[in-house]
Amino acid sequence: MKIILLIIGAFSACATMPEPRNVAPPVFIQHCPAPPIVWRPPLRVGDLAPTQNMYEVLKSYILDVWDLMGYAAQLELILDSYRLEGTDEFGNEATNTSR
């Protein structure tokens, strides 16, 4: 048992750590313009008083949902302009490019 520990100790003492080196693959960086600023619409529900009737609350929620859907559509259009040709929304190679 002592011999095994002695051999392990000798090998571990002689072992050296490999030198770390930085390897940077060549990457082509396209010039990407900054995206346009799209402001999130303010939510009407946050401005409601606790004593509002249910019709006004429901109306505010519906209008907020419509505003947020329009906001999401604007963001999707901006993202579409940054996507590469032939890729899907996740950056994978698209199999069907007809949208």
C-alpha positions in Angstrom: 0.0 0.0 0.0 2.9 2.4 0.8 4.4 1.6 -2.6 1.2 2.6 -4.4 1.0 5.9 -2.4 4.7 6.5 -3.2 4.2 5.9 -6.9 1.1 8.1 -7.0 2.9 10.9 -5.1 5.8 10.7 -7.5 3.6 11.0 -10.5 1.6 13.8 -9.1 4.7 15.7 -8.1 6.2 15.4 -11.6 3.0 16.4 -13.4 2.8 19.9 -14.6 -0.3 21.8 -15.6 -0.6 22.7 -19.3 -0.1 26.3 -20.1 -3.4 28.0 -20.9 -3.6 29.7 -24.2 -6.2 31.8 -25.9 -7.4 30.6 -29.2 -9.7 32.9 -31.0 -11.3 31.6 -34.2 -11.7 34.1 -37.0 -15.2 35.6 -36.9 -16.7 37.8 -39.5 -18.6 40.6 -37.7 -21.2 42.3 -39.8 -21.9 45.9 -39.2 -25.3 46.0 -37.4 -27.1 49.3 -37.1 -28.7 50.0 -33.7 -32.4 49.0 -33.6 -35.0 51.7 -33.5 -36.4 52.6 -30.1 -39.9 51.3 -29.6 -41.5 52.5 -26.5 -43.7 50.0 -24.6 -47.3 51.3 -24.3 -48.4 52.5 -20.9 -50.9 50.2 -19.3 -54.3 51.7 -18.5 -55.1 49.1 -15.8 -52.5 50.7 -13.5 -54.3 54.0 -13.6 -57.6 52.6 -12.5 -59.1 53.5 -9.2 -60.1 50.6 -6.9 -63.7 51.8 -7.0 -64.0 51.5 -10.9 -66.8 49.4 -12.1 -66.1 46.0 -13.7 -67.0 47.3 -17.2 -64.3 49.9 -17.1 -61.7 47.4 -15.8 -62.6 44.9 -18.5 -62.4 47.7 -21.2 -59.0 48.7 -19.9 -57.7 45.2 -20.0 -58.9 44.7 -23.5 -57.4 47.9 -24.8 -54.1 47.0 -23.0 -54.0 43.6 -24.7 -54.5 45.2 -28.1 -51.8 47.8 -27.4 -49.4 45.0 -26.3 -50.1 42.9 -29.3 -49.3 45.9 -31.6 -46.1 46.4 -29.6 -45.1 42.8 -30.0 -45.8 43.0 -33.7 -43.4 46.0 -34.0 -40.7 44.1 -32.1 -41.1 41.1 -34.4 -40.7 43.3 -37.5 -37.5 44.7 -36.0 -36.2 41.2 -35.2 -37.1 40.1 -38.8 -34.8 42.8 -40.2 -31.8 41.3 -38.2 -32.4 37.7 -39.2 -30.1 36.2 -41.7 -31.5 34.9 -45.0 -32.4 31.2 -44.8 -32.6 31.0 -41.0 -35.6 30.6 -38.7 -36.4 32.7 -35.6 -33.9 30.8 -33.5 -31.0 31.2 -36.0 -31.2 27.6 -37.2 -31.1 26.8 -40.9 -34.7 27.0 -42.1 -36.1 24.1 -44.0 -39.1 26.0 -45.3 -38.4 29.6 -46.1 -41.8 30.5 -47.5 -43.6 32.6 -44.9 
